[in-house]
């Protein structure tokens, strides 16, 4: 069975297809969203999701979040004395979703369709695929998040020809996609976005307001204190959904600091972020040769679009109310499940042709004639232009530059800058060529961009017919096959927290977090209840454990209801 996975910056979730349509798979807590957070305990045990999120405050230096933003890079996270790269941390989240799916569906899951932001580059897509494989899944299909959302909305079932703009603002990434539906063909016309723009930036803006208003603008907060502040800002941000003013509290040096802010002031603080949302919209419209008036429906996707200031911004920008009748947090996973059913050729799914586009221009660097016959090097030569319909294969011919040249270096670049050095380096091939006069030897460079948004490169020496394929040895982000094998061995040796004990571990971690956040008598009560609960767990009596867990949960709920 193939499931659909939305691997998110803030939260992740999985879905499967039923005769009644796609359904979200609940996790071990019976919830749809699993926080994309990983933590390592003192005993080397790995915690994922809700438990790990509690440890962001109590064990901030052993906990990682928002690592999706660094997929495909060599950024490292040091947790519990071990070093992890983003692919490995993401694999823990995917493995958790896989285990929850197997427990819920009662069958083994060995394959998944995973969604990625439309604006993810080649390295990030490869890294996502690798993360799935490290989690024990076959990943033959990657689907762009806006395309998955469009499928979930059932745009392909609408009889009329129409143009849709998908506004996808998640926790850490932003995508704009324009889709054209016509006669059972859903065509992506253009995409643009920002892989470092999302709901986390609005949380950071609120935290910055708090620091400024409490004269802490220059304070360097330690990781634990920063985590507490971020949690408080995230809670306050969400409260704007039900009120026009919120109060944010934060304990600092034994004193409880507060800030009340109204939505207008918050929107002013976020003006620079909102302005960053405009450029991708304008670019997609330009690339698709459309005007705002040509768009029939605007669809909101991603948890950050629940913010009133985002909905107001979109309504003002497009001059209409956007569609958001499917939960923005869940729509991508639902669409990925439909896509998975299409891959399985499920008879329930109506025949549909999907076309997507290459989000970036892909090319290589060349030398071109300049003034007085002097060649200028480092000029970008596009081979596949951005927003080319995929799968696509394009060839560009280049020639040797000087007499008796023995090798030609073909670098693979991604980006839009005229200067080759300003684009993203993906890898290179060094090709040996027969010696001869300048310009005699020609090479055909073929770029093939497949439906998963992954690039393959072939270079053929015309005179000999010899072809070499790209093996990205110097790619600064992608894991090599040896690294993947080694990572698999390392991950298998780790102790993963057992799923069936999630609820009890969560209560312990939540208690530790509340103890550190609170002062006074509440701390004594929490400590007493935790000691009692730990003793009950050691007895291993299911009924007694369940009773103690209910008491602990009730007490924590009372503390939260009192807005401690």
PyMOL commands that set and color helices and strands:
alter all, ss='L'
color gray80, all
select helices_A, chain A and resi 50-58+60-62+67-70+86-105+122-134+145-152+155-157+199-213+223-239+263-269+271-287+292-294+303-306+308-318+331-343+371-373+420-422+481-492+499-517+521-539+542-561
alter helices_A, ss='H'
color red, helices_A
select strands_A, chain A and resi 2-6+11-18+21-25+34-35+37-40+45-48+63-65+76-79+82-85+111-116+138-144+162-169+174-182+185-194+245-252+255-262+297-301+353-357+362-369+375-384+389-390+392-399+407-414+424-432+442-449+455-461+467-469+495-496
alter strands_A, ss='S'
color yellow, strands_A
deselect
rebuild
show_as cartoon
